[in-house]
């Protein structure tokens, strides 16, 4: 029988790069996706992929705008790195839409505390596109670029 193909899983992604020996290297990866935990209040979650050399017993910090960091536990590690899941309720999404930037905090195995800033420019438009459920592939079939991907759009 003709099984219906699974709906594509879309997310907002932002790699955070540093320069090593003059070349860009990905340090962290931030992604916003639909939350898989239906028991919670959050429809969305931020998935953070960190390096492997983090102190797992030291919490991971996430700050949006000028807010105090929220401390989160590491979920698991694999060959790609260590994962942190941050539930994003409506209040946190609105906070991210209003803020220009955020920061993450973690501690390396050598004890060094690390703070990495990231931009939230374009988050509102990306979140609107993600929330709409229209994938870039669907929009292309209709002959239009999704609103969040059109050139010339700046700001949040």
Chimera marker file (.cmm) of the C-alpha trace (Angstrom):
<marker_set name="trace">
<marker id="1" x="0.000" y="0.000" z="0.000" r="1" g="1" b="0" radius="0.5"/>
<marker id="2" x="1.056" y="3.618" z="-0.406" r="1" g="1" b="0" radius="0.5"/>
<marker id="3" x="2.332" y="4.773" z="2.938" r="1" g="1" b="0" radius="0.5"/>
<marker id="4" x="2.326" y="8.516" z="3.323" r="1" g="1" b="0" radius="0.5"/>
<marker id="5" x="5.902" y="9.830" z="3.627" r="1" g="1" b="0" radius="0.5"/>
<marker id="6" x="6.836" y="11.257" z="6.996" r="1" g="1" b="0" radius="0.5"/>
<marker id="7" x="6.609" y="15.022" z="7.274" r="1" g="1" b="0" radius="0.5"/>
<marker id="8" x="10.019" y="16.660" z="7.096" r="1" g="1" b="0" radius="0.5"/>
<marker id="9" x="11.489" y="17.760" z="10.390" r="1" g="1" b="0" radius="0.5"/>
<marker id="10" x="12.475" y="21.403" z="10.232" r="1" g="1" b="0" radius="0.5"/>
<marker id="11" x="14.458" y="23.462" z="12.699" r="1" g="1" b="0" radius="0.5"/>
<marker id="12" x="16.139" y="26.805" z="13.094" r="1" g="1" b="0" radius="0.5"/>
<marker id="13" x="19.876" y="26.222" z="13.269" r="1" g="1" b="0" radius="0.5"/>
<marker id="14" x="22.843" y="28.409" z="14.103" r="1" g="1" b="0" radius="0.5"/>
<marker id="15" x="26.421" y="27.145" z="14.277" r="1" g="1" b="0" radius="0.5"/>
<marker id="16" x="28.680" y="29.187" z="16.561" r="1" g="1" b="0" radius="0.5"/>
<marker id="17" x="32.148" y="29.391" z="15.086" r="1" g="1" b="0" radius="0.5"/>
<marker id="18" x="35.577" y="30.263" z="16.466" r="1" g="1" b="0" radius="0.5"/>
<marker id="19" x="38.816" y="30.786" z="14.606" r="1" g="1" b="0" radius="0.5"/>
<marker id="20" x="41.577" y="28.190" z="15.038" r="1" g="1" b="0" radius="0.5"/>
<marker id="21" x="44.813" y="28.678" z="13.111" r="1" g="1" b="0" radius="0.5"/>
<marker id="22" x="43.067" y="31.192" z="10.864" r="1" g="1" b="0" radius="0.5"/>
<marker id="23" x="40.236" y="28.809" z="9.939" r="1" g="1" b="0" radius="0.5"/>
<marker id="24" x="36.616" y="28.806" z="11.172" r="1" g="1" b="0" radius="0.5"/>
<marker id="25" x="35.759" y="25.845" z="13.402" r="1" g="1" b="0" radius="0.5"/>
<marker id="26" x="32.309" y="25.057" z="14.777" r="1" g="1" b="0" radius="0.5"/>
<marker id="27" x="32.340" y="25.290" z="18.574" r="1" g="1" b="0" radius="0.5"/>
<marker id="28" x="28.629" y="24.899" z="19.303" r="1" g="1" b="0" radius="0.5"/>
<marker id="29" x="25.437" y="24.342" z="17.389" r="1" g="1" b="0" radius="0.5"/>
<marker id="30" x="22.094" y="25.775" z="18.491" r="1" g="1" b="0" radius="0.5"/>
<marker id="31" x="18.822" y="24.504" z="17.028" r="1" g="1" b="0" radius="0.5"/>
<marker id="32" x="15.179" y="25.291" z="17.794" r="1" g="1" b="0" radius="0.5"/>
<marker id="33" x="12.763" y="22.486" z="16.985" r="1" g="1" b="0" radius="0.5"/>
<marker id="34" x="9.378" y="21.154" z="18.055" r="1" g="1" b="0" radius="0.5"/>
<marker id="35" x="9.544" y="19.651" z="21.536" r="1" g="1" b="0" radius="0.5"/>
<marker id="36" x="9.018" y="15.901" z="21.588" r="1" g="1" b="0" radius="0.5"/>
<marker id="37" x="7.919" y="15.900" z="25.249" r="1" g="1" b="0" radius="0.5"/>
<marker id="38" x="4.168" y="16.407" z="24.993" r="1" g="1" b="0" radius="0.5"/>
<marker id="39" x="3.782" y="16.298" z="28.784" r="1" g="1" b="0" radius="0.5"/>
<marker id="40" x="5.427" y="19.686" z="29.289" r="1" g="1" b="0" radius="0.5"/>
<marker id="41" x="4.181" y="23.210" z="28.640" r="1" g="1" b="0" radius="0.5"/>
<marker id="42" x="6.777" y="23.946" z="25.972" r="1" g="1" b="0" radius="0.5"/>
<marker id="43" x="5.909" y="23.336" z="22.316" r="1" g="1" b="0" radius="0.5"/>
<marker id="44" x="9.481" y="24.156" z="21.320" r="1" g="1" b="0" radius="0.5"/>
<marker id="45" x="12.952" y="23.221" z="22.519" r="1" g="1" b="0" radius="0.5"/>
<marker id="46" x="16.457" y="24.496" z="21.939" r="1" g="1" b="0" radius="0.5"/>
<marker id="47" x="18.897" y="21.677" z="21.325" r="1" g="1" b="0" radius="0.5"/>
<marker id="48" x="22.510" y="22.652" z="21.973" r="1" g="1" b="0" radius="0.5"/>
<marker id="49" x="25.422" y="20.536" z="20.789" r="1" g="1" b="0" radius="0.5"/>
<marker id="50" x="28.586" y="21.285" z="22.779" r="1" g="1" b="0" radius="0.5"/>
<marker id="51" x="32.135" y="19.937" z="22.474" r="1" g="1" b="0" radius="0.5"/>
<marker id="52" x="32.943" y="16.627" z="24.164" r="1" g="1" b="0" radius="0.5"/>
<marker id="53" x="35.457" y="18.159" z="26.586" r="1" g="1" b="0" radius="0.5"/>
<marker id="54" x="32.879" y="19.761" z="28.909" r="1" g="1" b="0" radius="0.5"/>
<marker id="55" x="32.451" y="19.152" z="32.627" r="1" g="1" b="0" radius="0.5"/>
<marker id="56" x="29.144" y="17.297" z="32.751" r="1" g="1" b="0" radius="0.5"/>
<marker id="57" x="28.658" y="17.959" z="36.473" r="1" g="1" b="0" radius="0.5"/>
<marker id="58" x="28.868" y="21.725" z="35.854" r="1" g="1" b="0" radius="0.5"/>
<marker id="59" x="25.538" y="22.982" z="34.558" r="1" g="1" b="0" radius="0.5"/>
<marker id="60" x="25.163" y="24.589" z="31.147" r="1" g="1" b="0" radius="0.5"/>
<marker id="61" x="23.923" y="28.193" z="31.231" r="1" g="1" b="0" radius="0.5"/>
<marker id="62" x="21.612" y="29.855" z="28.693" r="1" g="1" b="0" radius="0.5"/>
<marker id="63" x="20.903" y="33.598" z="28.866" r="1" g="1" b="0" radius="0.5"/>
<marker id="64" x="18.637" y="35.553" z="26.527" r="1" g="1" b="0" radius="0.5"/>
<marker id="65" x="19.138" y="39.311" z="26.307" r="1" g="1" b="0" radius="0.5"/>
<marker id="66" x="19.904" y="40.775" z="29.722" r="1" g="1" b="0" radius="0.5"/>
<marker id="67" x="18.166" y="37.976" z="31.665" r="1" g="1" b="0" radius="0.5"/>
<marker id="68" x="20.036" y="35.874" z="34.197" r="1" g="1" b="0" radius="0.5"/>
<marker id="69" x="21.218" y="32.541" z="32.785" r="1" g="1" b="0" radius="0.5"/>
<marker id="70" x="18.988" y="29.507" z="33.191" r="1" g="1" b="0" radius="0.5"/>
<marker id="71" x="21.017" y="26.497" z="34.339" r="1" g="1" b="0" radius="0.5"/>
<marker id="72" x="20.427" y="23.234" z="32.497" r="1" g="1" b="0" radius="0.5"/>
<marker id="73" x="21.759" y="19.681" z="32.815" r="1" g="1" b="0" radius="0.5"/>
<marker id="74" x="23.527" y="17.893" z="29.987" r="1" g="1" b="0" radius="0.5"/>
<marker id="75" x="21.267" y="15.222" z="28.489" r="1" g="1" b="0" radius="0.5"/>
<marker id="76" x="23.768" y="12.868" z="26.866" r="1" g="1" b="0" radius="0.5"/>
<marker id="77" x="26.963" y="12.714" z="24.840" r="1" g="1" b="0" radius="0.5"/>
<marker id="78" x="27.878" y="10.802" z="21.714" r="1" g="1" b="0" radius="0.5"/>
<marker id="79" x="30.709" y="10.974" z="19.174" r="1" g="1" b="0" radius="0.5"/>
<marker id="80" x="29.397" y="14.364" z="17.939" r="1" g="1" b="0" radius="0.5"/>
<marker id="81" x="29.467" y="16.087" z="21.319" r="1" g="1" b="0" radius="0.5"/>
<marker id="82" x="27.250" y="16.626" z="24.360" r="1" g="1" b="0" radius="0.5"/>
<marker id="83" x="23.610" y="17.671" z="24.179" r="1" g="1" b="0" radius="0.5"/>
<marker id="84" x="21.599" y="20.104" z="26.262" r="1" g="1" b="0" radius="0.5"/>
<marker id="85" x="17.824" y="20.492" z="25.865" r="1" g="1" b="0" radius="0.5"/>
<marker id="86" x="16.198" y="23.777" z="26.871" r="1" g="1" b="0" radius="0.5"/>
<marker id="87" x="12.386" y="23.837" z="26.822" r="1" g="1" b="0" radius="0.5"/>
<marker id="88" x="11.119" y="27.028" z="25.158" r="1" g="1" b="0" radius="0.5"/>
<marker id="89" x="7.705" y="28.065" z="26.437" r="1" g="1" b="0" radius="0.5"/>
<marker id="90" x="5.801" y="31.019" z="24.955" r="1" g="1" b="0" radius="0.5"/>
<marker id="91" x="7.430" y="33.446" z="27.411" r="1" g="1" b="0" radius="0.5"/>
<marker id="92" x="10.940" y="32.322" z="26.450" r="1" g="1" b="0" radius="0.5"/>
<marker id="93" x="10.094" y="32.506" z="22.713" r="1" g="1" b="0" radius="0.5"/>
<marker id="94" x="8.836" y="36.103" z="23.158" r="1" g="1" b="0" radius="0.5"/>
<marker id="95" x="12.026" y="36.904" z="25.095" r="1" g="1" b="0" radius="0.5"/>
<marker id="96" x="14.124" y="35.564" z="22.200" r="1" g="1" b="0" radius="0.5"/>
<marker id="97" x="12.082" y="37.547" z="19.669" r="1" g="1" b="0" radius="0.5"/>
<marker id="98" x="12.692" y="40.808" z="21.575" r="1" g="1" b="0" radius="0.5"/>
<marker id="99" x="16.375" y="40.299" z="22.397" r="1" g="1" b="0" radius="0.5"/>
<marker id="100" x="19.244" y="41.126" z="20.054" r="1" g="1" b="0" radius="0.5"/>
<marker id="101" x="21.525" y="38.429" z="21.448" r="1" g="1" b="0" radius="0.5"/>
<marker id="102" x="22.008" y="35.640" z="23.920" r="1" g="1" b="0" radius="0.5"/>
<marker id="103" x="24.879" y="33.810" z="25.580" r="1" g="1" b="0" radius="0.5"/>
<marker id="104" x="25.732" y="30.287" z="26.630" r="1" g="1" b="0" radius="0.5"/>
<marker id="105" x="28.049" y="29.324" z="29.472" r="1" g="1" b="0" radius="0.5"/>
<marker id="106" x="29.873" y="26.059" z="30.078" r="1" g="1" b="0" radius="0.5"/>
<marker id="107" x="33.019" y="24.727" z="31.721" r="1" g="1" b="0" radius="0.5"/>
<marker id="108" x="35.702" y="22.695" z="29.956" r="1" g="1" b="0" radius="0.5"/>
<marker id="109" x="37.400" y="19.657" z="31.497" r="1" g="1" b="0" radius="0.5"/>
<marker id="110" x="40.481" y="21.772" z="32.275" r="1" g="1" b="0" radius="0.5"/>
<marker id="111" x="38.262" y="23.997" z="34.462" r="1" g="1" b="0" radius="0.5"/>
<marker id="112" x="38.170" y="26.926" z="32.047" r="1" g="1" b="0" radius="0.5"/>
<marker id="113" x="34.818" y="28.751" z="32.077" r="1" g="1" b="0" radius="0.5"/>
<marker id="114" x="33.582" y="29.605" z="28.582" r="1" g="1" b="0" radius="0.5"/>
<marker id="115" x="31.014" y="32.218" z="27.544" r="1" g="1" b="0" radius="0.5"/>
<marker id="116" x="29.859" y="32.303" z="23.920" r="1" g="1" b="0" radius="0.5"/>
<marker id="117" x="27.608" y="35.096" z="22.651" r="1" g="1" b="0" radius="0.5"/>
<marker id="118" x="25.192" y="34.538" z="19.783" r="1" g="1" b="0" radius="0.5"/>
<marker id="119" x="22.976" y="36.772" z="17.674" r="1" g="1" b="0" radius="0.5"/>
<marker id="120" x="19.199" y="36.512" z="17.593" r="1" g="1" b="0" radius="0.5"/>
<marker id="121" x="18.931" y="38.622" z="14.438" r="1" g="1" b="0" radius="0.5"/>
<marker id="122" x="16.344" y="37.020" z="12.183" r="1" g="1" b="0" radius="0.5"/>
<marker id="123" x="14.940" y="34.788" z="14.954" r="1" g="1" b="0" radius="0.5"/>
<marker id="124" x="11.405" y="36.213" z="14.775" r="1" g="1" b="0" radius="0.5"/>
<marker id="125" x="11.104" y="35.660" z="11.028" r="1" g="1" b="0" radius="0.5"/>
<marker id="126" x="12.667" y="32.217" z="11.275" r="1" g="1" b="0" radius="0.5"/>
<marker id="127" x="10.303" y="31.282" z="14.131" r="1" g="1" b="0" radius="0.5"/>
<marker id="128" x="7.298" y="32.539" z="12.147" r="1" g="1" b="0" radius="0.5"/>
<marker id="129" x="8.346" y="30.346" z="9.213" r="1" g="1" b="0" radius="0.5"/>
<marker id="130" x="8.998" y="27.336" z="11.467" r="1" g="1" b="0" radius="0.5"/>
<marker id="131" x="5.658" y="27.785" z="13.263" r="1" g="1" b="0" radius="0.5"/>
<marker id="132" x="3.768" y="28.004" z="9.963" r="1" g="1" b="0" radius="0.5"/>
<marker id="133" x="4.694" y="24.433" z="9.107" r="1" g="1" b="0" radius="0.5"/>
<marker id="134" x="5.594" y="25.417" z="5.541" r="1" g="1" b="0" radius="0.5"/>
<marker id="135" x="8.918" y="23.866" z="4.634" r="1" g="1" b="0" radius="0.5"/>
<marker id="136" x="11.288" y="25.487" z="2.151" r="1" g="1" b="0" radius="0.5"/>
<marker id="137" x="10.595" y="22.526" z="-0.175" r="1" g="1" b="0" radius="0.5"/>
<marker id="138" x="6.818" y="23.099" z="-0.023" r="1" g="1" b="0" radius="0.5"/>
<marker id="139" x="7.255" y="26.796" z="-0.742" r="1" g="1" b="0" radius="0.5"/>
<marker id="140" x="9.499" y="26.024" z="-3.723" r="1" g="1" b="0" radius="0.5"/>
<marker id="141" x="6.813" y="23.725" z="-5.180" r="1" g="1" b="0" radius="0.5"/>
<marker id="142" x="4.426" y="26.682" z="-5.035" r="1" g="1" b="0" radius="0.5"/>
<marker id="143" x="6.989" y="28.839" z="-6.838" r="1" g="1" b="0" radius="0.5"/>
<marker id="144" x="7.677" y="31.103" z="-3.863" r="1" g="1" b="0" radius="0.5"/>
<marker id="145" x="10.517" y="31.373" z="-1.411" r="1" g="1" b="0" radius="0.5"/>
<marker id="146" x="9.363" y="31.118" z="2.196" r="1" g="1" b="0" radius="0.5"/>
<marker id="147" x="9.072" y="34.566" z="3.748" r="1" g="1" b="0" radius="0.5"/>
<marker id="148" x="11.957" y="33.907" z="6.155" r="1" g="1" b="0" radius="0.5"/>
<marker id="149" x="14.289" y="33.040" z="3.277" r="1" g="1" b="0" radius="0.5"/>
<marker id="150" x="13.643" y="36.008" z="0.997" r="1" g="1" b="0" radius="0.5"/>
<marker id="151" x="16.602" y="38.309" z="0.500" r="1" g="1" b="0" radius="0.5"/>
<marker id="152" x="16.604" y="41.874" z="1.723" r="1" g="1" b="0" radius="0.5"/>
<marker id="153" x="14.947" y="41.107" z="5.047" r="1" g="1" b="0" radius="0.5"/>
<marker id="154" x="16.882" y="42.360" z="8.049" r="1" g="1" b="0" radius="0.5"/>
<marker id="155" x="16.315" y="42.728" z="11.741" r="1" g="1" b="0" radius="0.5"/>
<marker id="156" x="14.519" y="40.328" z="14.066" r="1" g="1" b="0" radius="0.5"/>
<link id1="1" id2="2" r="1" g="1" b="0" radius="0.2"/>
<link id1="2" id2="3" r="1" g="1" b="0" radius="0.2"/>
<link id1="3" id2="4" r="1" g="1" b="0" radius="0.2"/>
<link id1="4" id2="5" r="1" g="1" b="0" radius="0.2"/>
<link id1="5" id2="6" r="1" g="1" b="0" radius="0.2"/>
<link id1="6" id2="7" r="1" g="1" b="0" radius="0.2"/>
<link id1="7" id2="8" r="1" g="1" b="0" radius="0.2"/>
<link id1="8" id2="9" r="1" g="1" b="0" radius="0.2"/>
<link id1="9" id2="10" r="1" g="1" b="0" radius="0.2"/>
<link id1="10" id2="11" r="1" g="1" b="0" radius="0.2"/>
<link id1="11" id2="12" r="1" g="1" b="0" radius="0.2"/>
<link id1="12" id2="13" r="1" g="1" b="0" radius="0.2"/>
<link id1="13" id2="14" r="1" g="1" b="0" radius="0.2"/>
<link id1="14" id2="15" r="1" g="1" b="0" radius="0.2"/>
<link id1="15" id2="16" r="1" g="1" b="0" radius="0.2"/>
<link id1="16" id2="17" r="1" g="1" b="0" radius="0.2"/>
<link id1="17" id2="18" r="1" g="1" b="0" radius="0.2"/>
<link id1="18" id2="19" r="1" g="1" b="0" radius="0.2"/>
<link id1="19" id2="20" r="1" g="1" b="0" radius="0.2"/>
<link id1="20" id2="21" r="1" g="1" b="0" radius="0.2"/>
<link id1="21" id2="22" r="1" g="1" b="0" radius="0.2"/>
<link id1="22" id2="23" r="1" g="1" b="0" radius="0.2"/>
<link id1="23" id2="24" r="1" g="1" b="0" radius="0.2"/>
<link id1="24" id2="25" r="1" g="1" b="0" radius="0.2"/>
<link id1="25" id2="26" r="1" g="1" b="0" radius="0.2"/>
<link id1="26" id2="27" r="1" g="1" b="0" radius="0.2"/>
<link id1="27" id2="28" r="1" g="1" b="0" radius="0.2"/>
<link id1="28" id2="29" r="1" g="1" b="0" radius="0.2"/>
<link id1="29" id2="30" r="1" g="1" b="0" radius="0.2"/>
<link id1="30" id2="31" r="1" g="1" b="0" radius="0.2"/>
<link id1="31" id2="32" r="1" g="1" b="0" radius="0.2"/>
<link id1="32" id2="33" r="1" g="1" b="0" radius="0.2"/>
<link id1="33" id2="34" r="1" g="1" b="0" radius="0.2"/>
<link id1="34" id2="35" r="1" g="1" b="0" radius="0.2"/>
<link id1="35" id2="36" r="1" g="1" b="0" radius="0.2"/>
<link id1="36" id2="37" r="1" g="1" b="0" radius="0.2"/>
<link id1="37" id2="38" r="1" g="1" b="0" radius="0.2"/>
<link id1="38" id2="39" r="1" g="1" b="0" radius="0.2"/>
<link id1="39" id2="40" r="1" g="1" b="0" radius="0.2"/>
<link id1="40" id2="41" r="1" g="1" b="0" radius="0.2"/>
<link id1="41" id2="42" r="1" g="1" b="0" radius="0.2"/>
<link id1="42" id2="43" r="1" g="1" b="0" radius="0.2"/>
<link id1="43" id2="44" r="1" g="1" b="0" radius="0.2"/>
<link id1="44" id2="45" r="1" g="1" b="0" radius="0.2"/>
<link id1="45" id2="46" r="1" g="1" b="0" radius="0.2"/>
<link id1="46" id2="47" r="1" g="1" b="0" radius="0.2"/>
<link id1="47" id2="48" r="1" g="1" b="0" radius="0.2"/>
<link id1="48" id2="49" r="1" g="1" b="0" radius="0.2"/>
<link id1="49" id2="50" r="1" g="1" b="0" radius="0.2"/>
<link id1="50" id2="51" r="1" g="1" b="0" radius="0.2"/>
<link id1="51" id2="52" r="1" g="1" b="0" radius="0.2"/>
<link id1="52" id2="53" r="1" g="1" b="0" radius="0.2"/>
<link id1="53" id2="54" r="1" g="1" b="0" radius="0.2"/>
<link id1="54" id2="55" r="1" g="1" b="0" radius="0.2"/>
<link id1="55" id2="56" r="1" g="1" b="0" radius="0.2"/>
<link id1="56" id2="57" r="1" g="1" b="0" radius="0.2"/>
<link id1="57" id2="58" r="1" g="1" b="0" radius="0.2"/>
<link id1="58" id2="59" r="1" g="1" b="0" radius="0.2"/>
<link id1="59" id2="60" r="1" g="1" b="0" radius="0.2"/>
<link id1="60" id2="61" r="1" g="1" b="0" radius="0.2"/>
<link id1="61" id2="62" r="1" g="1" b="0" radius="0.2"/>
<link id1="62" id2="63" r="1" g="1" b="0" radius="0.2"/>
<link id1="63" id2="64" r="1" g="1" b="0" radius="0.2"/>
<link id1="64" id2="65" r="1" g="1" b="0" radius="0.2"/>
<link id1="65" id2="66" r="1" g="1" b="0" radius="0.2"/>
<link id1="66" id2="67" r="1" g="1" b="0" radius="0.2"/>
<link id1="67" id2="68" r="1" g="1" b="0" radius="0.2"/>
<link id1="68" id2="69" r="1" g="1" b="0" radius="0.2"/>
<link id1="69" id2="70" r="1" g="1" b="0" radius="0.2"/>
<link id1="70" id2="71" r="1" g="1" b="0" radius="0.2"/>
<link id1="71" id2="72" r="1" g="1" b="0" radius="0.2"/>
<link id1="72" id2="73" r="1" g="1" b="0" radius="0.2"/>
<link id1="73" id2="74" r="1" g="1" b="0" radius="0.2"/>
<link id1="74" id2="75" r="1" g="1" b="0" radius="0.2"/>
<link id1="75" id2="76" r="1" g="1" b="0" radius="0.2"/>
<link id1="76" id2="77" r="1" g="1" b="0" radius="0.2"/>
<link id1="77" id2="78" r="1" g="1" b="0" radius="0.2"/>
<link id1="78" id2="79" r="1" g="1" b="0" radius="0.2"/>
<link id1="79" id2="80" r="1" g="1" b="0" radius="0.2"/>
<link id1="80" id2="81" r="1" g="1" b="0" radius="0.2"/>
<link id1="81" id2="82" r="1" g="1" b="0" radius="0.2"/>
<link id1="82" id2="83" r="1" g="1" b="0" radius="0.2"/>
<link id1="83" id2="84" r="1" g="1" b="0" radius="0.2"/>
<link id1="84" id2="85" r="1" g="1" b="0" radius="0.2"/>
<link id1="85" id2="86" r="1" g="1" b="0" radius="0.2"/>
<link id1="86" id2="87" r="1" g="1" b="0" radius="0.2"/>
<link id1="87" id2="88" r="1" g="1" b="0" radius="0.2"/>
<link id1="88" id2="89" r="1" g="1" b="0" radius="0.2"/>
<link id1="89" id2="90" r="1" g="1" b="0" radius="0.2"/>
<link id1="90" id2="91" r="1" g="1" b="0" radius="0.2"/>
<link id1="91" id2="92" r="1" g="1" b="0" radius="0.2"/>
<link id1="92" id2="93" r="1" g="1" b="0" radius="0.2"/>
<link id1="93" id2="94" r="1" g="1" b="0" radius="0.2"/>
<link id1="94" id2="95" r="1" g="1" b="0" radius="0.2"/>
<link id1="95" id2="96" r="1" g="1" b="0" radius="0.2"/>
<link id1="96" id2="97" r="1" g="1" b="0" radius="0.2"/>
<link id1="97" id2="98" r="1" g="1" b="0" radius="0.2"/>
<link id1="98" id2="99" r="1" g="1" b="0" radius="0.2"/>
<link id1="99" id2="100" r="1" g="1" b="0" radius="0.2"/>
<link id1="100" id2="101" r="1" g="1" b="0" radius="0.2"/>
<link id1="101" id2="102" r="1" g="1" b="0" radius="0.2"/>
<link id1="102" id2="103" r="1" g="1" b="0" radius="0.2"/>
<link id1="103" id2="104" r="1" g="1" b="0" radius="0.2"/>
<link id1="104" id2="105" r="1" g="1" b="0" radius="0.2"/>
<link id1="105" id2="106" r="1" g="1" b="0" radius="0.2"/>
<link id1="106" id2="107" r="1" g="1" b="0" radius="0.2"/>
<link id1="107" id2="108" r="1" g="1" b="0" radius="0.2"/>
<link id1="108" id2="109" r="1" g="1" b="0" radius="0.2"/>
<link id1="109" id2="110" r="1" g="1" b="0" radius="0.2"/>
<link id1="110" id2="111" r="1" g="1" b="0" radius="0.2"/>
<link id1="111" id2="112" r="1" g="1" b="0" radius="0.2"/>
<link id1="112" id2="113" r="1" g="1" b="0" radius="0.2"/>
<link id1="113" id2="114" r="1" g="1" b="0" radius="0.2"/>
<link id1="114" id2="115" r="1" g="1" b="0" radius="0.2"/>
<link id1="115" id2="116" r="1" g="1" b="0" radius="0.2"/>
<link id1="116" id2="117" r="1" g="1" b="0" radius="0.2"/>
<link id1="117" id2="118" r="1" g="1" b="0" radius="0.2"/>
<link id1="118" id2="119" r="1" g="1" b="0" radius="0.2"/>
<link id1="119" id2="120" r="1" g="1" b="0" radius="0.2"/>
<link id1="120" id2="121" r="1" g="1" b="0" radius="0.2"/>
<link id1="121" id2="122" r="1" g="1" b="0" radius="0.2"/>
<link id1="122" id2="123" r="1" g="1" b="0" radius="0.2"/>
<link id1="123" id2="124" r="1" g="1" b="0" radius="0.2"/>
<link id1="124" id2="125" r="1" g="1" b="0" radius="0.2"/>
<link id1="125" id2="126" r="1" g="1" b="0" radius="0.2"/>
<link id1="126" id2="127" r="1" g="1" b="0" radius="0.2"/>
<link id1="127" id2="128" r="1" g="1" b="0" radius="0.2"/>
<link id1="128" id2="129" r="1" g="1" b="0" radius="0.2"/>
<link id1="129" id2="130" r="1" g="1" b="0" radius="0.2"/>
<link id1="130" id2="131" r="1" g="1" b="0" radius="0.2"/>
<link id1="131" id2="132" r="1" g="1" b="0" radius="0.2"/>
<link id1="132" id2="133" r="1" g="1" b="0" radius="0.2"/>
<link id1="133" id2="134" r="1" g="1" b="0" radius="0.2"/>
<link id1="134" id2="135" r="1" g="1" b="0" radius="0.2"/>
<link id1="135" id2="136" r="1" g="1" b="0" radius="0.2"/>
<link id1="136" id2="137" r="1" g="1" b="0" radius="0.2"/>
<link id1="137" id2="138" r="1" g="1" b="0" radius="0.2"/>
<link id1="138" id2="139" r="1" g="1" b="0" radius="0.2"/>
<link id1="139" id2="140" r="1" g="1" b="0" radius="0.2"/>
<link id1="140" id2="141" r="1" g="1" b="0" radius="0.2"/>
<link id1="141" id2="142" r="1" g="1" b="0" radius="0.2"/>
<link id1="142" id2="143" r="1" g="1" b="0" radius="0.2"/>
<link id1="143" id2="144" r="1" g="1" b="0" radius="0.2"/>
<link id1="144" id2="145" r="1" g="1" b="0" radius="0.2"/>
<link id1="145" id2="146" r="1" g="1" b="0" radius="0.2"/>
<link id1="146" id2="147" r="1" g="1" b="0" radius="0.2"/>
<link id1="147" id2="148" r="1" g="1" b="0" radius="0.2"/>
<link id1="148" id2="149" r="1" g="1" b="0" radius="0.2"/>
<link id1="149" id2="150" r="1" g="1" b="0" radius="0.2"/>
<link id1="150" id2="151" r="1" g="1" b="0" radius="0.2"/>
<link id1="151" id2="152" r="1" g="1" b="0" radius="0.2"/>
<link id1="152" id2="153" r="1" g="1" b="0" radius="0.2"/>
<link id1="153" id2="154" r="1" g="1" b="0" radius="0.2"/>
<link id1="154" id2="155" r="1" g="1" b="0" radius="0.2"/>
<link id1="155" id2="156" r="1" g="1" b="0" radius="0.2"/>
</marker_set>
